[in-house]
Amino acid sequence: MTISIGIEPPRQADVEALLAAGTVFAHSLYPVENTFLLSTDELERPGVDVYVARDENGKACGMAALVPLDLDAAAELKRLFVHTEARGRGVAGRLLDRIEADAASHGIRSLALETGTLQHTAMALYRGRGYEQIELFGPYIGEELSVCFAKSL
């Protein structure tokens, strides 16, 4: 599968379809009040970069966002989602490669993220790429269904 990854605006039909599919997936696992999903409006905030993976036909098949944190030289990975049809083809890894490289080139020294306790495949992906489990941070403190990871770049 040939994949291209670029920073794109989130307010596009195919990107919003990925966001909607990611929301449906999250809500199939967790109560709505235990999900921390950024909306299209939040993804359009200054400083937020939305990365979109497209297949050889130009179809959006995965996405993730890089959100600056208030901490010095740190950012959070949000909304990593790969369409069901594209899973198992390295799309998530390619997104992480690009985001990590871009973040490091912009002086970001640490990436943090939150995922859910039921998302074993995601946790295995992060661990396999050098992310280490950390204490819950920010809005995730006290959330029994959340687990956080971080990686030094």
Backbone torsions as a table, in degrees:
resi	resn	phi	psi	omega
1	MET	NA	121.4	176.1
2	THR	-84.0	126.8	-176.8
3	ILE	-124.6	135.7	169.2
4	SER	-117.2	144.1	-178.5
5	ILE	-127.8	131.1	178.0
6	GLY	-144.3	162.9	173.8
7	ILE	-85.1	124.2	-174.8
8	GLU	-137.1	159.4	174.1
9	PRO	-68.8	142.5	-178.9
10	PRO	-74.7	-20.7	-175.4
11	ARG	-86.5	69.3	173.8
12	GLN	-133.0	146.3	-174.0
13	ALA	-55.3	-46.2	-176.2
14	ASP	-73.5	-30.0	176.4
15	VAL	-72.7	-41.9	177.2
16	GLU	-65.0	-30.5	175.4
17	ALA	-66.4	-38.6	175.0
18	LEU	-64.1	-43.4	177.4
19	LEU	-59.2	-43.8	-179.9
20	ALA	-64.3	-42.3	179.0
21	ALA	-64.7	-39.1	176.9
22	GLY	-64.3	-37.7	177.8
23	THR	-66.1	-45.2	178.0
24	VAL	-59.8	-43.2	179.1
25	PHE	-61.8	-48.4	-179.5
26	ALA	-60.9	-42.5	-178.4
27	HIS	-73.7	-16.2	174.4
28	SER	-76.7	-18.9	-178.7
29	LEU	-103.0	-33.6	-170.5
30	TYR	-133.6	152.9	172.6
31	PRO	-61.5	147.9	-178.0
32	VAL	-52.0	-40.5	-177.0
33	GLU	-69.8	-9.6	178.7
34	ASN	-107.7	17.2	176.0
35	THR	-112.7	147.2	-175.1
36	PHE	-126.3	65.4	-173.6
37	LEU	-98.0	126.9	176.8
38	LEU	-75.6	139.2	177.5
39	SER	-82.0	170.6	175.5
40	THR	-57.6	-43.5	178.4
41	ASP	-58.4	-43.9	179.9
42	GLU	-66.9	-33.5	178.4
43	LEU	-72.4	-15.9	178.4
44	GLU	-89.7	-1.1	-179.8
45	ARG	-62.1	149.6	176.7
46	PRO	-57.7	138.5	178.0
47	GLY	91.6	-14.8	179.0
48	VAL	-89.0	127.8	176.6
49	ASP	-109.6	127.9	178.0
50	VAL	-104.8	121.4	179.7
51	TYR	-100.5	129.4	-179.2
52	VAL	-120.6	128.4	174.3
53	ALA	-94.8	130.7	179.4
54	ARG	-123.5	142.3	178.9
55	ASP	-81.0	-176.1	-176.6
56	GLU	-62.3	-18.5	177.5
57	ASN	-95.9	3.6	179.7
58	GLY	84.6	6.4	-179.3
59	LYS	-80.0	132.0	176.5
60	ALA	-66.7	121.8	-177.4
61	CYS	-121.4	-7.3	178.1
62	GLY	-166.0	162.7	-179.3
63	MET	-160.8	164.1	172.7
64	ALA	-164.5	161.6	178.5
65	ALA	-126.9	147.5	175.3
66	LEU	-111.8	118.5	-173.9
67	VAL	-119.1	123.3	178.1
68	PRO	-63.8	142.6	174.4
69	LEU	-102.1	161.4	179.0
70	ASP	-67.7	-18.1	179.1
71	LEU	-71.9	149.9	-179.9
72	ASP	-63.8	127.7	173.9
73	ALA	57.6	36.9	179.1
74	ALA	-130.9	151.6	177.4
75	ALA	-144.6	163.9	179.2
76	GLU	-117.0	137.6	173.6
77	LEU	-87.5	125.3	-178.4
78	LYS	-130.0	155.8	170.2
79	ARG	55.9	32.6	174.0
80	LEU	-68.0	119.8	-178.8
81	PHE	-150.8	135.7	175.4
82	VAL	-120.7	131.5	179.6
83	HIS	-57.3	144.1	-177.7
84	THR	-49.3	-43.1	-176.7
85	GLU	-66.8	-20.6	-176.4
86	ALA	-104.1	-0.9	-177.9
87	ARG	-67.4	149.3	179.7
88	GLY	79.8	10.4	-177.5
89	ARG	-116.3	13.3	176.1
90	GLY	84.8	8.7	-177.3
91	VAL	-64.2	-46.1	-179.3
92	ALA	-61.6	-42.3	178.3
93	GLY	-62.8	-40.4	178.0
94	ARG	-65.6	-40.6	176.0
95	LEU	-61.0	-46.2	179.6
96	LEU	-62.6	-41.5	177.8
97	ASP	-56.0	-49.1	-176.7
98	ARG	-66.4	-45.8	-178.5
99	ILE	-63.7	-45.4	-179.8
100	GLU	-62.5	-42.3	179.1
101	ALA	-64.4	-46.5	179.2
102	ASP	-62.8	-43.7	-179.2
103	ALA	-60.4	-47.8	-179.6
104	ALA	-61.5	-39.7	-179.2
105	SER	-69.1	-17.8	177.4
106	HIS	-101.1	15.6	174.5
107	GLY	85.0	6.6	177.0
108	ILE	-78.3	128.2	-176.5
109	ARG	-104.8	-12.0	-177.2
110	SER	-146.7	133.7	174.0
111	LEU	-113.1	133.6	176.5
112	ALA	-120.2	159.9	177.4
113	LEU	-158.1	162.4	175.0
114	GLU	-125.5	139.5	171.6
115	THR	-138.5	176.4	-178.2
116	GLY	-94.4	155.1	-177.6
117	THR	-64.7	-19.3	-179.8
118	LEU	-92.4	-2.4	-176.0
119	GLN	-96.0	71.1	-175.0
120	HIS	-64.6	-37.2	178.8
121	THR	-64.3	-43.0	178.5
122	ALA	-63.2	-44.6	-179.9
123	MET	-62.6	-39.2	177.8
124	ALA	-64.6	-40.5	177.1
125	LEU	-59.1	-50.5	-177.6
126	TYR	-63.0	-45.9	179.4
127	ARG	-60.7	-41.7	-180.0
128	GLY	-66.0	-18.6	179.9
129	ARG	-104.0	14.4	173.9
130	GLY	92.5	6.7	175.9
131	TYR	-79.6	141.5	178.6
132	GLU	-115.5	142.9	178.6
133	GLN	-66.5	136.0	179.9
134	ILE	-126.5	173.3	174.9
135	GLU	-65.5	151.7	175.8
136	LEU	-59.2	142.3	-178.5
137	PHE	-130.8	163.7	174.6
138	GLY	50.6	-129.4	-175.6
139	PRO	-69.7	-8.9	-176.7
140	TYR	-90.2	-9.4	-179.3
141	ILE	-58.7	128.1	179.4
142	GLY	86.2	-1.9	-179.3
143	GLU	-84.9	111.6	-177.6
144	GLU	-68.3	-21.7	-177.2
145	LEU	-98.2	7.7	-179.2
146	SER	-109.5	149.2	170.4
147	VAL	-137.6	138.1	-177.1
148	CYS	-115.1	149.4	178.9
149	PHE	-133.2	159.4	174.5
150	ALA	-148.6	157.4	178.6
151	LYS	-142.9	133.9	172.4
152	SER	-82.0	136.7	-179.2
153	LEU	-99.4	NA	NA
